[in-house]
Amino acid sequence: MDTDLAAAYARCRKLHREHGRTYYLATRLLPAWKRRHVHALYGFTRYADEIVDRTESRPSAERAALLTEWSQEFLAGLRGEPTADPILPAVLHTIAVFDLDLEDFEKFLRSMAMDITVTAYQTYDDLLDYMEGSAAVIGTMMLPILGSSDPAAAREPARQLGFAFQLTNFIRDVAEDLDRGRVYLPEEHLDEFGLSRRILQGRIATPAVKALIKAEVRRAREHYAAAAPGIPMLEPASQACMRTAFQLYGGILDEVEAADYDVFARRATVPNRRRAAVAVRSLLTRPGTPIPSAA
């Protein structure tokens, strides 16, 4: 591996380690040759997210221009043009090795562009449209790397796991997203409980707010249930990783429930002791064992 490519993989790994603690822990259970490619995909998604979220002091048009410029450099790299970007060589190499579907990357970049201008979603279908690009495609990008005995059958569970993980993040990060001027929980769900963005901005876990969060947790668990059958379909060497990720992200919902659905008091996190126990248990689980549908 040449120096630039090795440096790009190392940069992606660093981004993953710093910003994706739960998933990074899970990927440590993968064979090393798969691990670097997962880091590359995480690096791609995180770098785009950084462009969108870490430039909020700049005007929307300028942020959009930065994302477009980076997207164009990515597309140029796909055409074989050289790039000096710190992570794209690893991403482009991973795409080539696994012949990944470029439409997934296009959908992802579309959703990142939406984050610059869209701050609310009227319906759950609207949110799912956004999450198709920001989450479901991550599952389908990952599938060729993880490997599967039946890729066609595993595709929909992979999509559902993307939805489950992202909705979990939205539930956990309501306060953080408000700081960014965004509300990802659909307005139709807020209306159902007599809530509004203004009420959420008060950051008080009223009975109505707790009822809303409880309903969103239930909805997220439905996505986990739809994703569960896909994990035993993965290559045996990949199952411990994804079993761990499944349980730990689902564990965030357990912590939200334990806090009586108060997402404002503190950010829900899975204790380190439980994280380690889940990883060990996943390693000891025989490949092909069905995963519990409740996360």
Contacts in CASP RR format, 6 or more apart in sequence:
PFRMAT RR
TARGET T0000
AUTHOR 0000-0000-0000
METHOD contacts of the structure
MODEL  1
MDTDLAAAYARCRKLHREHGRTYYLATRLLPAWKRRHVHALYGFTRYADE
IVDRTESRPSAERAALLTEWSQEFLAGLRGEPTADPILPAVLHTIAVFDL
DLEDFEKFLRSMAMDITVTAYQTYDDLLDYMEGSAAVIGTMMLPILGSSD
PAAAREPARQLGFAFQLTNFIRDVAEDLDRGRVYLPEEHLDEFGLSRRIL
QGRIATPAVKALIKAEVRRAREHYAAAAPGIPMLEPASQACMRTAFQLYG
GILDEVEAADYDVFARRATVPNRRRAAVAVRSLLTRPGTPIPSAA
1 9 0 8 1.000
4 89 0 8 1.000
5 89 0 8 1.000
5 90 0 8 1.000
5 93 0 8 1.000
7 86 0 8 1.000
8 40 0 8 1.000
8 86 0 8 1.000
8 87 0 8 1.000
8 88 0 8 1.000
8 89 0 8 1.000
8 90 0 8 1.000
8 91 0 8 1.000
8 93 0 8 1.000
9 36 0 8 1.000
9 39 0 8 1.000
9 40 0 8 1.000
9 90 0 8 1.000
11 43 0 8 1.000
11 86 0 8 1.000
11 87 0 8 1.000
11 90 0 8 1.000
12 36 0 8 1.000
12 39 0 8 1.000
12 40 0 8 1.000
12 42 0 8 1.000
12 43 0 8 1.000
12 44 0 8 1.000
12 87 0 8 1.000
12 90 0 8 1.000
12 91 0 8 1.000
13 36 0 8 1.000
13 39 0 8 1.000
15 39 0 8 1.000
15 42 0 8 1.000
15 43 0 8 1.000
15 46 0 8 1.000
15 47 0 8 1.000
15 87 0 8 1.000
16 23 0 8 1.000
16 24 0 8 1.000
16 27 0 8 1.000
16 38 0 8 1.000
16 39 0 8 1.000
16 42 0 8 1.000
16 43 0 8 1.000
16 46 0 8 1.000
17 24 0 8 1.000
19 46 0 8 1.000
20 42 0 8 1.000
20 46 0 8 1.000
22 245 0 8 1.000
22 248 0 8 1.000
22 249 0 8 1.000
22 252 0 8 1.000
22 270 0 8 1.000
22 275 0 8 1.000
23 42 0 8 1.000
23 245 0 8 1.000
24 42 0 8 1.000
25 244 0 8 1.000
25 248 0 8 1.000
25 275 0 8 1.000
25 279 0 8 1.000
26 241 0 8 1.000
26 242 0 8 1.000
26 244 0 8 1.000
26 245 0 8 1.000
26 248 0 8 1.000
26 279 0 8 1.000
27 35 0 8 1.000
27 38 0 8 1.000
27 39 0 8 1.000
27 241 0 8 1.000
28 35 0 8 1.000
28 279 0 8 1.000
29 240 0 8 1.000
29 241 0 8 1.000
29 244 0 8 1.000
29 279 0 8 1.000
29 282 0 8 1.000
29 283 0 8 1.000
30 38 0 8 1.000
30 237 0 8 1.000
30 238 0 8 1.000
30 241 0 8 1.000
31 237 0 8 1.000
34 145 0 8 1.000
34 146 0 8 1.000
34 237 0 8 1.000
34 238 0 8 1.000
36 90 0 8 1.000
37 94 0 8 1.000
37 97 0 8 1.000
37 98 0 8 1.000
37 145 0 8 1.000
38 142 0 8 1.000
38 145 0 8 1.000
39 90 0 8 1.000
40 87 0 8 1.000
40 90 0 8 1.000
40 91 0 8 1.000
40 93 0 8 1.000
40 94 0 8 1.000
41 91 0 8 1.000
41 94 0 8 1.000
41 138 0 8 1.000
41 141 0 8 1.000
41 142 0 8 1.000
41 145 0 8 1.000
43 87 0 8 1.000
43 90 0 8 1.000
43 91 0 8 1.000
44 87 0 8 1.000
44 88 0 8 1.000
44 91 0 8 1.000
44 105 0 8 1.000
45 108 0 8 1.000
45 138 0 8 1.000
47 70 0 8 1.000
47 87 0 8 1.000
48 67 0 8 1.000
48 70 0 8 1.000
48 108 0 8 1.000
48 109 0 8 1.000
48 112 0 8 1.000
49 112 0 8 1.000
51 63 0 8 1.000
51 66 0 8 1.000
51 67 0 8 1.000
51 70 0 8 1.000
51 112 0 8 1.000
52 63 0 8 1.000
52 67 0 8 1.000
52 112 0 8 1.000
52 115 0 8 1.000
52 116 0 8 1.000
53 115 0 8 1.000
53 180 0 8 1.000
55 62 0 8 1.000
55 63 0 8 1.000
55 66 0 8 1.000
56 63 0 8 1.000
56 180 0 8 1.000
58 66 0 8 1.000
60 116 0 8 1.000
60 117 0 8 1.000
63 116 0 8 1.000
64 113 0 8 1.000
64 116 0 8 1.000
64 117 0 8 1.000
67 109 0 8 1.000
67 112 0 8 1.000
67 113 0 8 1.000
67 116 0 8 1.000
68 113 0 8 1.000
70 85 0 8 1.000
71 109 0 8 1.000
73 83 0 8 1.000
73 85 0 8 1.000
73 88 0 8 1.000
74 85 0 8 1.000
74 88 0 8 1.000
74 91 0 8 1.000
74 92 0 8 1.000
74 105 0 8 1.000
74 109 0 8 1.000
76 83 0 8 1.000
77 83 0 8 1.000
77 88 0 8 1.000
77 92 0 8 1.000
78 92 0 8 1.000
78 95 0 8 1.000
78 102 0 8 1.000
80 92 0 8 1.000
83 89 0 8 1.000
83 92 0 8 1.000
94 100 0 8 1.000
94 145 0 8 1.000
95 102 0 8 1.000
95 105 0 8 1.000
98 144 0 8 1.000
98 145 0 8 1.000
99 144 0 8 1.000
100 141 0 8 1.000
100 144 0 8 1.000
101 140 0 8 1.000
101 141 0 8 1.000
104 133 0 8 1.000
104 137 0 8 1.000
104 140 0 8 1.000
104 141 0 8 1.000
105 137 0 8 1.000
105 141 0 8 1.000
107 132 0 8 1.000
107 133 0 8 1.000
107 137 0 8 1.000
108 133 0 8 1.000
108 134 0 8 1.000
108 137 0 8 1.000
108 138 0 8 1.000
110 133 0 8 1.000
111 130 0 8 1.000
111 131 0 8 1.000
111 132 0 8 1.000
111 133 0 8 1.000
111 134 0 8 1.000
112 134 0 8 1.000
114 130 0 8 1.000
115 134 0 8 1.000
115 182 0 8 1.000
118 130 0 8 1.000
119 181 0 8 1.000
119 182 0 8 1.000
119 183 0 8 1.000
120 182 0 8 1.000
120 183 0 8 1.000
120 187 0 8 1.000
120 197 0 8 1.000
121 127 0 8 1.000
121 130 0 8 1.000
121 183 0 8 1.000
121 184 0 8 1.000
121 186 0 8 1.000
121 187 0 8 1.000
122 186 0 8 1.000
122 187 0 8 1.000
122 188 0 8 1.000
123 186 0 8 1.000
123 187 0 8 1.000
123 188 0 8 1.000
124 186 0 8 1.000
124 188 0 8 1.000
124 189 0 8 1.000
124 219 0 8 1.000
126 186 0 8 1.000
127 184 0 8 1.000
127 186 0 8 1.000
128 163 0 8 1.000
131 162 0 8 1.000
131 163 0 8 1.000
131 166 0 8 1.000
131 167 0 8 1.000
134 166 0 8 1.000
135 162 0 8 1.000
135 163 0 8 1.000
135 165 0 8 1.000
135 166 0 8 1.000
136 159 0 8 1.000
136 160 0 8 1.000
136 162 0 8 1.000
136 163 0 8 1.000
137 159 0 8 1.000
138 162 0 8 1.000
139 158 0 8 1.000
139 159 0 8 1.000
139 161 0 8 1.000
139 162 0 8 1.000
140 155 0 8 1.000
140 158 0 8 1.000
140 159 0 8 1.000
142 158 0 8 1.000
143 151 0 8 1.000
143 154 0 8 1.000
143 155 0 8 1.000
143 158 0 8 1.000
144 151 0 8 1.000
146 234 0 8 1.000
146 235 0 8 1.000
146 238 0 8 1.000
146 241 0 8 1.000
146 242 0 8 1.000
147 234 0 8 1.000
147 235 0 8 1.000
147 238 0 8 1.000
148 154 0 8 1.000
148 230 0 8 1.000
148 233 0 8 1.000
148 234 0 8 1.000
148 235 0 8 1.000
149 233 0 8 1.000
149 234 0 8 1.000
149 235 0 8 1.000
150 233 0 8 1.000
153 230 0 8 1.000
153 233 0 8 1.000
154 230 0 8 1.000
154 233 0 8 1.000
154 234 0 8 1.000
156 226 0 8 1.000
157 226 0 8 1.000
157 227 0 8 1.000
157 228 0 8 1.000
157 229 0 8 1.000
157 230 0 8 1.000
157 231 0 8 1.000
157 233 0 8 1.000
158 227 0 8 1.000
158 230 0 8 1.000
160 223 0 8 1.000
160 224 0 8 1.000
160 226 0 8 1.000
160 227 0 8 1.000
161 223 0 8 1.000
161 224 0 8 1.000
161 227 0 8 1.000
161 230 0 8 1.000
161 242 0 8 1.000
161 246 0 8 1.000
162 223 0 8 1.000
162 227 0 8 1.000
163 223 0 8 1.000
163 227 0 8 1.000
164 220 0 8 1.000
164 221 0 8 1.000
164 223 0 8 1.000
164 224 0 8 1.000
164 226 0 8 1.000
164 227 0 8 1.000
164 249 0 8 1.000
164 250 0 8 1.000
164 295 0 8 1.000
165 245 0 8 1.000
165 249 0 8 1.000
167 216 0 8 1.000
167 219 0 8 1.000
167 220 0 8 1.000
167 223 0 8 1.000
168 220 0 8 1.000
168 249 0 8 1.000
168 250 0 8 1.000
168 252 0 8 1.000
168 253 0 8 1.000
170 177 0 8 1.000
170 184 0 8 1.000
170 185 0 8 1.000
170 216 0 8 1.000
171 185 0 8 1.000
171 213 0 8 1.000
171 216 0 8 1.000
171 217 0 8 1.000
171 220 0 8 1.000
171 252 0 8 1.000
171 253 0 8 1.000
171 256 0 8 1.000
171 263 0 8 1.000
172 252 0 8 1.000
172 256 0 8 1.000
172 263 0 8 1.000
172 267 0 8 1.000
172 268 0 8 1.000
173 267 0 8 1.000
174 183 0 8 1.000
174 185 0 8 1.000
174 200 0 8 1.000
174 213 0 8 1.000
174 263 0 8 1.000
174 264 0 8 1.000
175 203 0 8 1.000
175 263 0 8 1.000
175 264 0 8 1.000
175 267 0 8 1.000
176 267 0 8 1.000
177 183 0 8 1.000
177 184 0 8 1.000
178 200 0 8 1.000
178 201 0 8 1.000
178 203 0 8 1.000
183 190 0 8 1.000
183 197 0 8 1.000
183 200 0 8 1.000
185 212 0 8 1.000
185 216 0 8 1.000
189 212 0 8 1.000
189 215 0 8 1.000
189 216 0 8 1.000
190 196 0 8 1.000
190 197 0 8 1.000
190 200 0 8 1.000
190 212 0 8 1.000
192 212 0 8 1.000
192 215 0 8 1.000
193 208 0 8 1.000
193 209 0 8 1.000
193 211 0 8 1.000
193 212 0 8 1.000
193 215 0 8 1.000
194 208 0 8 1.000
195 208 0 8 1.000
195 209 0 8 1.000
195 212 0 8 1.000
199 206 0 8 1.000
199 208 0 8 1.000
199 209 0 8 1.000
200 209 0 8 1.000
203 264 0 8 1.000
204 264 0 8 1.000
205 213 0 8 1.000
205 260 0 8 1.000
205 261 0 8 1.000
205 262 0 8 1.000
205 263 0 8 1.000
205 264 0 8 1.000
205 265 0 8 1.000
209 261 0 8 1.000
210 260 0 8 1.000
210 261 0 8 1.000
210 262 0 8 1.000
211 261 0 8 1.000
213 256 0 8 1.000
213 261 0 8 1.000
213 263 0 8 1.000
214 257 0 8 1.000
214 261 0 8 1.000
217 253 0 8 1.000
217 256 0 8 1.000
217 257 0 8 1.000
217 261 0 8 1.000
220 250 0 8 1.000
220 253 0 8 1.000
220 295 0 8 1.000
221 253 0 8 1.000
221 294 0 8 1.000
221 295 0 8 1.000
224 246 0 8 1.000
224 250 0 8 1.000
224 293 0 8 1.000
224 294 0 8 1.000
224 295 0 8 1.000
225 293 0 8 1.000
225 294 0 8 1.000
227 246 0 8 1.000
228 246 0 8 1.000
228 290 0 8 1.000
228 291 0 8 1.000
228 292 0 8 1.000
228 293 0 8 1.000
229 290 0 8 1.000
231 239 0 8 1.000
231 242 0 8 1.000
231 243 0 8 1.000
231 246 0 8 1.000
231 291 0 8 1.000
232 239 0 8 1.000
232 287 0 8 1.000
232 288 0 8 1.000
232 289 0 8 1.000
232 290 0 8 1.000
232 291 0 8 1.000
234 242 0 8 1.000
236 287 0 8 1.000
236 288 0 8 1.000
239 282 0 8 1.000
239 285 0 8 1.000
239 287 0 8 1.000
239 288 0 8 1.000
240 279 0 8 1.000
240 282 0 8 1.000
240 283 0 8 1.000
240 285 0 8 1.000
241 282 0 8 1.000
243 282 0 8 1.000
243 285 0 8 1.000
243 291 0 8 1.000
244 278 0 8 1.000
244 279 0 8 1.000
244 282 0 8 1.000
246 291 0 8 1.000
246 295 0 8 1.000
247 278 0 8 1.000
247 282 0 8 1.000
247 295 0 8 1.000
248 270 0 8 1.000
248 275 0 8 1.000
248 278 0 8 1.000
249 295 0 8 1.000
250 295 0 8 1.000
251 270 0 8 1.000
251 274 0 8 1.000
251 295 0 8 1.000
252 268 0 8 1.000
252 269 0 8 1.000
252 270 0 8 1.000
253 268 0 8 1.000
253 295 0 8 1.000
254 270 0 8 1.000
254 295 0 8 1.000
255 268 0 8 1.000
255 269 0 8 1.000
255 270 0 8 1.000
256 263 0 8 1.000
256 268 0 8 1.000
259 265 0 8 1.000
259 266 0 8 1.000
259 268 0 8 1.000
270 278 0 8 1.000
END
